[in-house]
Amino acid sequence: MDINTLDLKERYTEIKDIVIRHIRGDKKNVALVLSSGGARGLAHIGAIEELLERGYNIRSIAGTSMGALVAGMYATGHLDRFKEWMETIDRKKIFSLTDFSLSFDHLVKGRRIITALKEIVPDVRIEDLPIPYAAVATDWESGHEVVFTQGSLYDAIRASISLPAFLSPVKTGNKTLIDGGITNPLPLNRVERTKGDLLVAVNVSGHDYLGQTRVKKAAEKHELENSRALRLLKRIMPDDMHPEFNMYTLLSRTASIMIHQNAQLSIRLTPPDILVDISMKRYGGFDYDKSERLVNIGRRRMKESIDRYEE
């Protein structure tokens, strides 16, 4: 290839970059949406870090379930503090934060984890956050979305993460609220967006095939608060049943399929400018002790998505 050809290619690249910048208006402001996904949602942390390092400005944020939690931590300005705390989590600490319930409609009360989070990042009213924030939960009786854009941040997060049969539902007024992933796992239509903002979505929803085995083994290894909770756990995850067929896998896979389909529908109805679609079948919804790996996956996949967008 001669010098003239190289000069032409370089000039073409320069012109192409100028045209793209003109069309896009050098848009760096972002309305960010984070999906549900259990522990896989820790990838959201790395995705946010990469987005910021690439010079993008997050002007508003919305999330569902784990996405609502990470979005809330970012909106308070304390994502780093939350990340550092998550890096200390191991299996033993997970179960020290798990307040098993005697109820037969859920396994965990969920008070301990919220109390622990408040010690790291104090509660705040959503309307006092520096950027617009939205979290999605589901009204169990009507099946409608409930969108939190004001009130206690942790009330919104707690409602949004209320995974049916696992975490106790939240009673508020005359409503019973469960996980927002049931109705809107990727709330692209709920994030506040001003003209010119890029719509960026991170989707980590996937099937949790390994979670039930990990939860049960960890529960047996560490002492639970009471034997009744362990008996209940063994009842829904019996030793003598094929791991593909028990109450947990039926609920988990049914929810996973529904959440995945709803996320895809959301993407079709409100196409994002940048979509970070992360399939992580190797990681289960309870792999909170794998924070560093999951954060790195989110960072890498966001980098790949931005690179494609900026080409």
N, C-alpha and C positions, 0 to 999 in steps of 0.2 A: 504493500500500500504506500503510495507516494505522499509527499508532504501536503500537496494541495488537497488530496482526498481527506487527509487527517484534519486539515483546517476547515474543510466543508462540514465534516462530521461534528467538530467542536462547535462551529457556528450554528449548525442545526440544533444541537443540544441547548445552546444558549437561547435561541429563539423559542424553542419548545418550552423551556422553563419560564420565559417571559410571558408567553401566551397562557400557560397554565396558571401563573400567578395572577394574571389579569382576569381570567375567567373566575377563579376562586376568590379573588380579592385578597389574597394572602391571609385567608381566614385562619385564625388561630384560637378563636373563642369556641368553647365546647360546652354542649349540654350532654352530660354523661349519664348513661343508664347501666346499672349493674344487676345482673340476674340472680335468681335464687340458685341453690346448688350445694347447701351444706358446707362442709369443710373445703370443698373445691372452690368456694367463694373466696378463699384466702388468695387465690390468683388475682383477684381484683386489686389487691394491694400493689403487686408488681406492675399490673397494667397502669394504674394511676401514676406510679413513680416514673415509668417510662414516658407516659404522656406528658408529664410535667417537664421532664428532662429534655424532651424534644421541643420545648418552647410553647406548648399549648396551654391555654388558660381555661380552667374549668369554672364556668360562670354559674352553672346550676347542676344539680345532681339528684337522681332518683334511683330507688332500688327496691327489691323484693327479697324478703327473708334474709339470707346471709348478705345479699347485696344491699339491703336496707341498713344492716349493721355497719358494713364497711363504708357505705356512703355517709352514714351518720358520723363515724369517726373522722372521716375526711372533712366533713362540713364544720366540725368543731375546731379543726386545726390541729387535731391530736392523732393523726394517723400513725405517725412515727411511734408514739407512745403505745398505741394499740399493737402495732407490729412487734415491738420489743417484748411486750407481755405475751403475745402469742408464741414467740420463739422460746419461751420458758415452759410451754405446755408439753407434758408427756402423758402417757396413759394413766399414771397414778394421779396426776393433778386433774385430769379430765374427770375421774370418778370422785375426787374430793369435791368437785364443783357440781356433782350430779346428785340432786336431792330427790331420791326415788320416792314415788308416791304409792300409797296403799289403794288408790283408785284403780278400777278396772277399765277406765276409758282413756287413761294415759299413764305413761311410765314415769315421767319426770315432772316435778312442780315448776322448775325453772327460776326459782327465786335466788338461788345461790349465784348463778352465773350473772344475773343482772346486778346483784349486789357487788360482785367482784368487778364488773365493768365500771360501775359508778365510782369505785375507789380509784380507778385508773383515769377515767374521764368523767367528771361530774355531769349530772343531768343539766339540761338547758332547754328552754322553750324553742321550738322549731322556728317560730317567727323572729327569734333573736339571733339566729345563725347568720353568718356573714354572706352566705349565698342561699338561694332558694333550694329547699330540700323536700322530697316527697317519698313516703314509704307506703307500700300497698299491703293490705290484709284482705281477708275474705269474710264476709258475713255468712256464718254457717247456715242460718235459716233461709235467707233469701238467695244465697249464692252470688250476691253482688260484690263488686270490689268496694273496699273502704280505703280511701286515700287520705293519709295524714299529711297535712301541710301546716299544722299548728298544734300547739299543746306540747306536752312532755316528749322529748326525744326518745326516752327509754320506753315510754308507754307505746309509742309508735313501733319501735324496734321489737318489743316483746310480743306485740300482736302479730307483726309480720313474720316472726320466726316460729309461730306456734304450729309446728308440724303435727298433723292429726295422728292420734294414737301414741305419739311419743311425748310431746310437750303439752301441758295443760292449756286448753283454750283460754282466751282472755274475755272476761265479762266487762262490758262497758255500756252503761245505760241499759237499754233493752236488747242489746246485741251480744251475740257470742261470736268472737272473732278467732279465726284460724289462719294458718299460713297463707300469705298472699300468692304464693306460687301456684296455688290451686286455680286461681282465676287469671292472674296476670304475672307470669314469672319473669317477664322482661318488659317493664312498663315504659315502653318508648312513647306512649301517648300521654304519660303522666308527668314527664319532666318539663319544667318551665323553660321555654325557649324563645329567645328574641331573634329578630331578623338578622341573618348573617351568621348565626351560631351553627357550628357543625354538630350534627347529631352522631354521637359515638356510643356504641353499645358493646358490652362485654357479656358474652353468654357462656356460662360454664355448666349449664344443665346437662345431666347425663344419667345413665343407669347405674345404681349402686348395687352391684352384684356381690361385693365382698363385705359390705358393712355389717351384716348380721353375724357373721362368724367372728369378726373382730370385736364387736360389742360383747358378745357372749363370753368369749375367752378372757377378755379383760375383766369382765364382771366376776368371773370365777376366780381369777388370779388375785384380785383385790377384794377385801372385805366390804360388803355392802352394809347399809345401815340396818337393814332388817332382813330376816330370812324370807319373809313373805314377798318382798320385792324380787329376790332371787328366784323364788318358786314361780312367780309370774313370768319372769324373763325366760325361764326354762319351759314354761307352758307354751309360749309363743315361738320359742326356738328350741324344740325338743332334740335330744341327741339321736334318737332312733328314727328321725325323719330325714329323708333326702334333703340336702341343703337348698335344693331348688324349690321345694314345696313346704312352706309353713306360713304362719300368719304374717310374719315380718316381710318375707319375700313377696307375698301376694300384695300387701299394702304398698310396699316400697316400689315394686315394679309397676303396679297400676298407676301410682302417683307419678313415677318417672316418665312413663309413656305419655300421660296426660300433660305433664309440665312441658315435656319436649315439644309436643304438638302445639301447645298454646304459645310457646316461645317462637316457633316457626311461623305461626299465624301472625303474631305481633310484628315479626320482621317483614312479612309480606304486606301488611296493612300500613306500616310506618317504616319504610326502608331507611336505615341509618346511612350516613355518609361513610362511616368507618365501622365495620363489624369485626369484632374479635371473637370468633367462634371457636371455643376450646372444648374439645372432646377429651375427657380424662377418665376413661373406663378403668384405668389402673388404680384410681383413687376413689375411695368410698366417701359417703357423706359424713362419716364420723372420723376421718383422718386428720383431726385437728393437731396431732403431734407431728405432722409433716409440713409444718408451716413454711420452712425455708424453701423446700422443693416446690411447693405450690406457688409461692410468691415469684420464684424464678421462672416458672412456666408462664405465669401471667405477664411478666416483663418481656420475655422472649416473644410471645405471641403478639403482644401489642407492638413491639418493634417491627415484626414482620408485616403487620397490618398497616402501620404508618408508612413503611417503606413502599408498599404497593400503592397506597393512596398518593404518595408524593412523587411517584414515578412520572 
